[in-house]
């Protein structure tokens, strides 16, 4: 294991050529985590007090400031009304437990979905109270940021009955990572610099990072240089899995597959998700699991108590 490095400094070394040999449950070679970003209802919306409608990932935004765009609203509502349940059915079909990156406001808008997450044995993670509104944390005081995190924690726990063990937001700052251990989190996923979890030093104590993935992420459907049709997503996901599975013969590994209800919840794209799960399930030694379960294994085997 490399020396614990302070998270405030850049680390270009990581595990280098000596990755840790984790022992996954049941002797698994590869831990696969499917994580669905559940954001629908937390995006910018004039009806919810925002100055303008959401534009992220939308190429048809035309409404002026202060005017609702019903087309954009319905795009997000599809994820909540249909996509969520379609993906949940697929996860149930393949009998996998996974993680939901939950925006607090989104769960408040759809309490039935919130209850279904934990009722089906899945993990509810913290994705902020409003999607996008958590992105600009620069300049916030420590107490202001703490209050923002507490608001999302409270909303998620009230909606699901489960206190989130982790957070992923796109605007994490240096003080964010110092606040998270104080707020009772187990790990965070505001990190994409590896394929395996890693400890960093936060105020002299170890803190666990469980990596996120942006290259297999279905958000690439919404990018001009991204996926045009589901088979591109499927080929990329399979290629990623196949390589990681091959490498796991030497050192057990981990794969993350990030999805979105309004994106991969569409019929053709959901079919690609189902085909990927069937592909991955056909290999022996694959452990489909929640991110908090991965974090618990890492703490147990490589945390201070294991030394």
C-alpha positions as CSV (number, residue, x, y, z in Angstrom):
1,X,0.0,0.0,0.0
2,X,1.3,3.5,-0.8
3,X,2.0,6.1,1.8
4,X,-1.2,7.9,2.8
5,X,-1.2,11.2,0.9
6,X,-2.9,14.4,1.9
7,X,-6.0,14.9,-0.3
8,X,-5.1,18.5,-0.9
9,X,-2.0,17.6,-3.0
10,X,-2.2,16.0,-6.4
11,X,-1.3,12.3,-6.6
12,X,0.1,11.0,-9.9
13,X,1.3,7.7,-8.4
14,X,-1.6,6.0,-6.8
15,X,-1.1,2.2,-6.5
16,X,1.3,2.2,-9.4
17,X,2.1,-1.5,-10.2
18,X,1.1,-2.8,-6.8
19,X,-2.7,-2.6,-6.5
20,X,-4.0,-4.1,-3.3
21,X,-5.4,-7.6,-3.5
22,X,-8.8,-7.2,-2.0
23,X,-10.8,-10.2,-1.0
24,X,-14.4,-9.7,-2.2
25,X,-17.2,-11.7,-0.6
26,X,-17.8,-15.2,-2.0
27,X,-14.3,-15.2,-3.6
28,X,-15.5,-12.8,-6.4
29,X,-13.0,-11.5,-8.9
30,X,-14.8,-8.4,-10.0
31,X,-17.2,-6.1,-8.0
32,X,-19.7,-4.4,-10.3
33,X,-21.6,-1.4,-9.1
34,X,-24.5,0.0,-11.1
35,X,-25.4,3.5,-9.9
36,X,-28.4,5.4,-11.2
37,X,-28.3,9.2,-10.8
38,X,-31.9,10.0,-9.7
39,X,-32.2,13.8,-10.4
40,X,-35.6,14.3,-11.9
41,X,-37.5,17.0,-10.0
42,X,-34.3,18.6,-8.7
43,X,-33.3,20.3,-11.9
44,X,-33.8,24.0,-12.6
45,X,-37.5,24.8,-13.1
46,X,-39.3,28.2,-13.0
47,X,-42.2,26.6,-11.2
48,X,-39.8,25.7,-8.4
49,X,-38.5,29.3,-8.0
50,X,-35.6,29.2,-10.5
51,X,-34.9,32.1,-12.9
52,X,-34.9,29.8,-15.9
53,X,-35.6,26.2,-17.0
54,X,-32.9,23.5,-17.1
55,X,-30.5,23.6,-20.1
56,X,-28.0,20.9,-19.1
57,X,-28.1,18.0,-21.6
58,X,-31.0,19.7,-23.5
59,X,-30.4,20.8,-27.1
60,X,-33.8,22.3,-27.6
61,X,-34.1,24.9,-24.8
62,X,-35.9,27.9,-26.2
63,X,-37.9,29.4,-23.4
64,X,-36.8,32.9,-22.2
65,X,-35.9,33.7,-18.7
66,X,-38.8,33.3,-16.3
67,X,-40.9,31.2,-18.7
68,X,-41.6,27.5,-18.1
69,X,-40.5,25.1,-20.9
70,X,-43.0,22.2,-20.8
71,X,-41.0,20.1,-23.2
72,X,-37.9,20.2,-21.0
73,X,-40.0,19.6,-17.9
74,X,-41.6,16.5,-19.5
75,X,-38.2,15.2,-20.5
76,X,-37.2,15.1,-16.8
77,X,-40.6,13.8,-15.7
78,X,-40.3,10.8,-18.0
79,X,-37.3,9.7,-15.9
80,X,-39.4,9.9,-12.8
81,X,-42.7,8.5,-14.1
82,X,-41.3,5.8,-16.4
83,X,-37.6,5.4,-16.6
84,X,-37.1,4.8,-12.9
85,X,-39.5,1.9,-12.8
86,X,-38.2,0.4,-16.0
87,X,-34.7,0.3,-14.6
88,X,-35.9,-1.0,-11.3
89,X,-37.7,-3.8,-13.0
90,X,-34.4,-4.7,-14.9
91,X,-32.4,-4.8,-11.6
92,X,-35.1,-6.9,-10.0
93,X,-35.0,-9.3,-13.0
94,X,-31.3,-9.8,-12.7
95,X,-31.5,-9.9,-8.9
96,X,-28.8,-7.2,-8.3
97,X,-28.4,-4.7,-5.6
98,X,-27.1,-1.3,-6.7
99,X,-26.8,2.4,-5.7
100,X,-29.0,5.4,-6.4
101,X,-27.4,8.8,-6.4
102,X,-30.4,10.7,-5.0
103,X,-31.2,14.4,-5.2
104,X,-33.2,15.3,-2.1
105,X,-35.7,17.4,-3.9
106,X,-36.3,14.7,-6.5
107,X,-37.2,12.2,-3.8
108,X,-39.6,14.7,-2.2
109,X,-41.3,15.0,-5.6
110,X,-41.7,11.2,-5.9
111,X,-42.1,9.5,-2.5
112,X,-43.2,6.2,-4.2
113,X,-39.8,6.0,-5.9
114,X,-38.0,6.9,-2.7
115,X,-39.7,4.1,-0.8
116,X,-39.0,1.6,-3.7
117,X,-35.2,2.2,-3.5
118,X,-34.8,0.9,0.0
119,X,-37.7,-1.6,-0.2
120,X,-35.7,-3.4,-2.9
121,X,-32.5,-3.4,-0.9
122,X,-30.7,-0.7,-2.8
123,X,-28.4,2.1,-1.5
124,X,-29.6,5.7,-1.4
125,X,-26.6,8.0,-1.9
126,X,-26.4,11.8,-1.5
127,X,-26.4,13.8,-4.8
128,X,-27.2,17.2,-3.2
129,X,-30.6,18.7,-2.4
130,X,-31.0,20.3,-5.8
131,X,-29.4,19.0,-8.9
132,X,-27.0,21.6,-10.3
133,X,-27.6,24.0,-7.4
134,X,-24.9,22.3,-5.4
135,X,-22.4,22.8,-8.1
136,X,-21.2,26.3,-7.1
137,X,-19.8,25.8,-3.6
138,X,-16.8,28.0,-4.2
139,X,-17.0,31.0,-1.9
140,X,-19.5,29.4,0.5
141,X,-18.5,29.6,4.1
142,X,-17.9,26.3,6.0
143,X,-21.2,26.7,7.8
144,X,-23.2,27.5,4.7
145,X,-21.9,24.4,2.9
146,X,-22.5,22.3,6.0
147,X,-26.2,23.5,6.0
148,X,-26.5,22.5,2.3
149,X,-25.2,19.0,3.0
150,X,-27.5,18.6,6.0
151,X,-30.5,19.6,4.0
152,X,-29.9,16.9,1.5
153,X,-29.1,14.3,4.2
154,X,-32.4,15.2,6.0
155,X,-34.4,15.0,2.8
156,X,-33.0,11.6,1.7
157,X,-33.3,10.1,5.1
158,X,-36.9,11.3,5.5
159,X,-37.9,9.9,2.1
160,X,-36.1,6.6,2.1
161,X,-35.6,5.8,5.8
162,X,-31.9,5.5,5.1
163,X,-29.2,7.9,6.0
164,X,-26.8,8.2,3.0
165,X,-23.3,6.8,3.6
166,X,-21.8,8.7,0.7
167,X,-22.0,11.7,-1.5
168,X,-21.2,12.6,-5.1
169,X,-21.6,16.2,-6.3
170,X,-19.8,17.9,-9.2
171,X,-18.6,21.0,-7.3
172,X,-16.8,19.4,-4.3
173,X,-14.2,21.7,-2.8
174,X,-11.3,21.2,-0.5
175,X,-13.6,22.0,2.5
176,X,-16.2,19.6,1.2
177,X,-13.9,16.6,1.8
178,X,-13.1,17.9,5.3
179,X,-16.8,18.3,6.1
180,X,-18.0,14.8,5.0
181,X,-16.3,12.8,7.7
182,X,-17.7,15.2,10.3
183,X,-21.2,14.7,8.9
184,X,-21.0,10.9,9.4
185,X,-20.3,9.7,5.8
186,X,-18.5,6.5,5.2
187,X,-16.8,7.5,2.0
188,X,-17.2,9.9,-1.0
189,X,-17.3,9.4,-4.7
190,X,-16.1,12.9,-5.8
191,X,-13.1,11.2,-7.5
192,X,-12.4,9.5,-10.8
193,X,-8.6,9.0,-10.6
194,X,-8.6,5.2,-10.3
195,X,-10.4,1.9,-10.8
196,X,-10.2,0.8,-7.2
197,X,-11.0,2.6,-3.9
198,X,-8.2,4.5,-2.2
199,X,-7.6,6.1,1.2
200,X,-6.4,9.7,1.4
201,X,-5.4,11.8,4.4
202,X,-8.0,14.3,5.7
203,X,-6.7,16.2,8.7
204,X,-4.3,13.4,9.4
205,X,-6.9,10.7,9.3
206,X,-7.7,8.2,6.5
207,X,-10.7,8.9,4.3
208,X,-12.0,6.6,1.7
209,X,-12.6,7.5,-2.0
210,X,-14.7,5.1,-4.1
211,X,-14.2,6.0,-7.8
212,X,-16.9,7.2,-10.1
213,X,-16.8,6.7,-13.9
214,X,-17.5,9.2,-16.6
215,X,-16.4,7.2,-19.7
216,X,-19.1,4.4,-19.5
217,X,-21.6,6.9,-18.1
218,X,-24.8,7.1,-20.1
219,X,-24.6,10.9,-20.0
220,X,-22.6,10.4,-23.2
221,X,-25.9,10.0,-25.0
222,X,-26.4,13.7,-24.5
223,X,-23.0,14.8,-25.7
224,X,-22.2,15.8,-29.3
225,X,-19.2,13.4,-29.3
226,X,-21.0,10.7,-27.3
227,X,-23.3,7.8,-27.9
228,X,-25.6,8.1,-30.9
229,X,-27.4,4.8,-30.3
230,X,-27.7,2.1,-27.6
231,X,-25.2,-0.4,-29.3
232,X,-22.4,2.1,-28.8
233,X,-23.1,2.3,-25.1
234,X,-23.4,-1.5,-24.9
235,X,-20.1,-2.1,-26.8
236,X,-18.3,0.4,-24.5
237,X,-19.7,-1.2,-21.3
238,X,-18.9,-4.7,-22.5
239,X,-15.4,-3.7,-23.5
240,X,-14.8,-2.1,-20.1
241,X,-16.1,-5.1,-18.3
242,X,-14.1,-7.6,-20.4
243,X,-10.9,-5.8,-19.8
244,X,-11.4,-5.4,-16.0
245,X,-12.5,-9.0,-15.7
246,X,-9.4,-10.2,-17.5
247,X,-7.2,-8.1,-15.2
248,X,-9.1,-9.4,-12.2
249,X,-7.5,-12.9,-12.7
250,X,-4.4,-11.3,-11.2
251,X,-5.8,-8.7,-8.8
252,X,-9.5,-8.5,-7.9
253,X,-11.1,-5.4,-9.4
254,X,-14.1,-3.1,-9.5
255,X,-16.3,-1.6,-12.2
256,X,-18.8,1.3,-12.0
257,X,-21.7,1.7,-14.5
258,X,-23.4,5.1,-14.0
259,X,-26.9,5.6,-15.5
260,X,-29.7,8.1,-15.4
261,X,-33.4,7.4,-15.2
262,X,-34.4,9.9,-17.9
263,X,-31.6,8.6,-20.2
264,X,-31.2,4.9,-19.9
265,X,-34.8,4.5,-18.8
266,X,-35.9,5.0,-22.4
267,X,-36.9,1.6,-24.0
268,X,-34.1,1.1,-26.5
269,X,-31.4,2.3,-24.0
270,X,-32.9,0.2,-21.2
271,X,-32.6,-2.8,-23.5
272,X,-28.8,-2.1,-23.8
273,X,-28.6,-2.0,-20.0
274,X,-30.3,-5.4,-19.8
275,X,-28.0,-6.9,-22.4
276,X,-25.0,-5.7,-20.5
277,X,-26.2,-7.2,-17.3
278,X,-26.8,-10.5,-19.0
279,X,-23.3,-10.4,-20.4
280,X,-21.7,-9.7,-17.1
281,X,-23.8,-12.2,-15.2
282,X,-22.6,-14.9,-17.6
283,X,-19.1,-14.8,-16.1
284,X,-18.2,-16.6,-12.8
285,X,-16.9,-14.6,-9.9
286,X,-18.8,-11.4,-10.5
287,X,-20.3,-9.6,-7.5
288,X,-23.0,-7.1,-8.2
289,X,-23.3,-4.9,-5.2
290,X,-23.9,-1.5,-3.6
291,X,-21.1,1.1,-3.3
292,X,-21.4,1.2,0.5
293,X,-20.8,-2.6,0.6
294,X,-17.6,-2.0,-1.4
295,X,-16.6,0.7,1.0
296,X,-17.2,-1.5,4.0
297,X,-15.0,-4.2,2.6
298,X,-12.2,-1.7,1.9
299,X,-12.4,-0.2,5.4
300,X,-12.3,-3.7,7.0
301,X,-9.4,-4.9,4.9
302,X,-7.3,-1.8,4.4
303,X,-8.5,0.7,7.1
304,X,-6.6,1.5,10.3
305,X,-8.3,-1.4,12.2
306,X,-6.8,-3.9,9.7
307,X,-3.2,-2.6,10.3
